[in-house]
Amino acid sequence: MDCGEINAIVEEEGENWMSPIIRCLEEGIWPEDENEARTLRMKINQYVMEEGVLFKKSYLMPMLRCVGPLQANYVIREIHMGACSMHMKPRSVVAKAIRQGYYWPTMHQDAREEIRKCDSCQIYAPVPRMPKTLMTSIMAPWPFYQWGMDILGPLPEAPGKVKYVIVAVDYFTKWIEAKPLARTTGKEVKKFVWDNIVCRFGLPKIITTDNGTNFVNDPFKGWCEKL
């Protein structure tokens, strides 16, 4: 049986990702760095040398020929924009390269970067209209429509025997109103809402609380119902 000579598509220059694997398979030389040697030891059984060419073993198809960066770039450009090109997406380019019998570790990343440089793909690519992030509903349709209110404490006592803080946050603008309190009665809550919210920003539509006794009982509850 005659053996044909296997020629490379493009001659590689210098070291590449295949060099440590080839040295290990042909000469039994392992990397000096312990981490690199451990990584290579885990994947060395996936590769084999045939007539001076490195191949990667595969379970579902014939062995794949390993190529370096220059050859990989040539394969991507030939598949994507060569004589029989279709300007496919990165996933299709990688799938076709594997079907043709080529392999290198950064196939998806290299295909994506090369396709981003293709003018035709960028000009005629569909423009996505979907928002970048998930849409969230706006609970407050305009500023100072809805407030969230809570009482913090007890805290270390300050001058004036104040040891609580009542805080209100606007849902739309995230504006914060706060006031130190010595007591947390419904009367104090009512005065805070009147002075810091109603007189400054107008009457709110909704006030959200944790249903504490000072919020759900009179005089604050009855006062809110009247307003």
N, C-alpha and C positions, 0 to 999 in steps of 0.2 A: 504494500500500500504506500503510495507516494504521500509525503507530508508537505503541505504547502506552507510557505513562509507567511507569518502574520505581521503585517505592517501597521504601524500606528497612524491614526488620522493626522495628528499634529504632534510633532516632537515636543516633549516636555522639557522645561529648563529648571534645573536646581531641584531642591527637596520639595516634596508634597506629601499629602496624607498617606500615600501608598509606600513611601520609603521605609518607615519602621517595619511595616508588615513584610515587605520583600526581604529586608535584611534578616528578619527573624526566620522566615521560611527557608531562605537559601543558605544563610550562613550561621543561623542560630544565635544571632546577636540581639540581645534585649536592650531596651532603653536603660540608661543609668538611673534616671529618676524613678523612684519607687511607685509613685502614683501612675506615671505613664506605663510602667511595666505591668502594673496590676490591671490597668484598663486594656492593654494589648492582650494580656493573658486571657481575659474574659471573651474576647472576640476573635482570637487568632484561628479558632477551629472553623470559622465561617469562610475562610479564604483558602485558596489553593493556587499553586503555580503550575502552569501548563505551557511548556516550550518558551519559557522566559516571560510569559504574560500572566498577570495577576487576575484571577477570577473570584467572584463571590458565589458561594453555594446558595441554591434556592430550592425550596420545597415544592413549589407549584410550577416551576418552569426551568428550562436549562440554565446552566451557570451563566452569570452576568459578567461581562468583561469590565474591569475597573479602569477608569480613566482619570487623568489628572485635571487640574483647573483649565488648561488651555484646550485640551480635547473636549472637556465638558462644555465649555463655552461654544465650541464649534458645533457640537451635537445639538445644543439648544437653539442656536441660530439657524441651523439647517432645518430642524423640525418646525420652528416657528415661522421663519420667513425665507426658507429656501425655495427650490424649484417647485416642490409640491406642497408648499406651506398653506396653512389655513388660518394663521394668526389665532391660534388656540390659547386658552387660558392656561395658567401654570400647571394646574392639576392634569389637564389633558396632555400637555407637553411632557411631563414626567412619566405619565402612563405609557405614552408612545415610545419614549426613550428606553423604558424598561422592556417593552415588547420587542424593541430592536436589539436588546441584549447588552445595554450599557448600565453602569452603576457608578455612583459616587455619593458620599454621605450627605452632601448639602444640595441635593437635587432640587427640592422644592424652593429653598431660599434663592438659589442661583437662577432658577427659571422665573421666579417672581421679579427679581431685580432686572433681569434682561428684558422681560416683557414691559416693564415700566419705562424702558428706554425706547420702545418702539413707538414712533410717531403715529403710525396708522391706528394702533390700538388705543392710544390716548385720544386721538381726534374723534374716532367713531365709537368709543366706548360709551355704554349707556350711563347717563347721569343719574346717580341715586337720589331719590327724592325723600327717602326715609330719614327721620331725625337721627342724629348721632347717638342720642341717649333715649332711654325709655321715657315715654310721656307719663307725666304725673298730673293728677287732677288738682286744680287750684281750689282750695277750700274757701278762701276769701276772695270774692270777685273784685274788691277794690280796697284801698288802704283804710285801715282802722275800722273795718267791717266786723272782724272777729278777733277777740283777744283770748289768750290763754293766761290763767292767773293761778298762782300758788304762793304758799307761805313757807319760807325756809327757817329752820331753827328747831330748838333753841341754840343760839350761838353764845360764845363768851360775852358776858355783859359789858356794854360800852357806856360811856357817860350819858346820863339821862335814863339809865336803867333799861336801855333798849337792848333786846337780845333776839329779836325776830326781824325778818326782812320779807316784805310782801313784794312780789315781782309780777309784772304783767308784760306779755310779749304779743305784739301784733302779728297775726298770721301772714299778712301780705308783705309788709316792709321789714319784718323782724325788729321793729323798733321796741326798745325796752324802757319800761318805767318801773322804778323801784323806790321803796321808802322803808327806813328802819322803824320798828314798832316796839313798844314796851309790852303791849297786850295784843292779842289776836281776836278780839271780839268782833261781832258783826257790825257794830257801830264804827270801829276803826276801818274795816273793809269798805263800808259804805262811804266813809269820808275820803278814803284813798281813791276810789273809783270816781267820785264826783270831782275831786280837785285835780287828779292826774290824767284822767281819761275824758270824762264828759266835758269839762270846762276847756280842755286843750284841743281835743280832736273831734268833739261831737259825740252824740249818743251812739254807742255801738249796737249792732244787731244781735251778736252772740257773744257770750262770755263763757269760756270753757274752764271748769275747775275740777278738782279731784273729789268733789262732793263732801268736803269737810263740813263739820257742824257750823262753822262761822260763815260758810258760803250758802248753805241750803236752808238755814233757819232765819227767822226774823232777828233784827230789822232789815237785813240786807235782801232777803228773798222777797219780802213784801214791797220793799222800795223798788226793786227791779221790775216786779209785776206792774206797778203803777206807771213806770216809765215806758 
